[in-house]
Amino acid sequence: MVERDEKVTRQFFFKDCRPLFASIIRHVFTYKVDYDEFVNEFYLYLMENEAHRLRQFQGRSSIYQWMKVVAIRYFVAKRDSMIDMEPREPLSNEPEASYDKSGAISAAIDVRRLLGMMPNKRHVYVLQRLLLDDAEPKEVAEELQVTVDNLYNIKKRAMAALTQMVLFETGKYEKEICK
């Protein structure tokens, strides 16, 4: 694969890994994802920077187990960073009418669930107002009676706390899938 042999790459990603990737798609996404687009994006991710990520495989597990962990981590992070991209554009081979907002709604519910788990309610408020409500920073700073600079510091700490919580949740999810 690193040598970019098209025949070997196609066999591995589109045939050998199909059951693995289909399972990941079912478990990670709450909306329709085209298999070919999933594979193409994952392949590009692995091959970035002269196949840096792919070269990290050290043989301590099977290539399939390694691919599973890397793909889950990548697509969970990608899915979570795309939450605000509502409405999702239909895939090119997907009829316009088949799109519904259930995936975006499910993602928003996941974000709200994670925010509800955060112990620092000030962090929750800042993330809610800035990211979900799309409020202006100056407005939120006034609401909290802090400077805009201080608000950005609060947001930075809140994002760090949320990231740690998401990584913890992702770890629990990976353990569940790997059983």
N, C-alpha and C positions, 0 to 999 in steps of 0.2 A: 504494500500500500504506500509506503513511504517513497518507493521508486515511481509511484503514480502509474502503475500498470493498469490500464483501464479495464481489461478483462478480469483480472484478479479483484480489483476494487469493486466492480459491478457484482461479481459473484458473492463476495463477502458481505457487502452492505445491502444488496437488494435481494439476495437469496438466503445466505447462511444466517444473517442477523434478523431476518424478517420477523420470526416469532418473538424474539427479544424486543425489537423496536415496537412491534404492534402492542405488546404488553405495556411497555413504557408509555406509549401514546394513550392507551386506555386509562392508565392509572394517574398520569400527570395532568392531562388536559380534560376539561369539562365540556369542551366543544370539539367539533370536527376538525381534525388535522390531516392534511394530505400526506400519505406515507412518503412519496417521492420528495416533497418539499422538506419534510422532517429529516430525511436521510441527507439530502443535499446540504441543508443548513448545518447538520451535525458534522458532515464530512469537511465542510469549509472551516468549521470551528477547530476540528482536529488538525487540519493542515495549515492553519495560520502560522506565520513565522517559521517557515520551512519545517512544518510538521512538528513543532515544539511539543505540543501536548501528546501527540501520538508517540513521540520518542520517550515520553515519560513512563511508558509501560515497561515494567521491569521483570515480568514473568512470575511475580510472587503469587498471582492468581491466574485463572484462565483469562484469555483475551476477552471472552464474552462477559465474565464477571466484571472485569475492569471497564469494558465499554458500558455496561449497565450502570455502574456507579457514576462514571463521567457523564453519560447522557442524562441521567436523572438529575444530577446536580446542575448541569447546564440548563436543561429545559425548565426545571423548577424555578431557578433564578430568573430565567428569561420570561417565563410565564408571569411571575410575580412583578417583574419590572414593566410588564406590558398592561397592567391592570387599568391604567388610565386611558388606554387606547380604544375606548368604546365609541362608536360601534365598530366591531371588527369588520374589515372588508371581506366580502365573500371570496373564497378561493376561485381562481379562474375557471375551474371545471365544476364549480358548485353553483346550482341555480340560485338566483337572487332571493327567491321566496323561501329557500330552505334555511336561511339565516334567522336565528332568533337571538335574543339577548340573554339567554340562560347562562352562557359561558361568562359574560361580563358580570351578570348579576351574581353568579356563584363566586367569581373572583372578588367582587366587592364585599360579599358576605365573609369570605376568608379574611380579607383585610380588616373588616370590622371585628371579627372574632379575635384576630391577633391583637388589635388595639385594645380590645376588652380584657385581654390577658396581661397587659402591661400594668405594673404596679404604680408607676408615676403618672398621675392623671394630668399633670401639666404637660408632660410629653405627649400624651394622647391628644390633648386639646390642640396643641401646636400642629401635630401631624394631620389631625382631622381638618383643621381650618385651612392649612396651607396646601395639603395634597388632595384631600377629598372634596373640600368645599371650594377650592381654588380661590381663596381669599387673598387679597393683597397683603404683603408683609407689613406694610405700614399700618394697615387697619388692625391686624392681629397684634402687633406691638402695642398699639394704643389700648386695645382690649385688655392686654396683660399688664399695662403700665410699665413697659420696658422699652429700651431703645431697639431700633431695628437690628443693630449689631448684636445686641444681647439675644434677640429673638433667633438670629441665625445660629448663635452658639447653642441655644436650647434645642433648635431643630437638629443640629449636628449630633448632640448627645442623644436625642430621641431616636434618630435614625440608627445610631450605633446600637442602642438598646434593642430596637426593633430587629435589626440585622442579627444580633446574637440570638434573639428569640426564634427567628425564622430558621437560622442554622440549627438550632436545637430541635425544632419541629421537623425540619428536613431530615435530620439524623434519625429521629423516631420513625419517620415515614420510610426511609431507606431500610431500616432494620425490619420493618413490617413486610416490605416487598421482597427482601432477600431471604425471608424464611422459607 
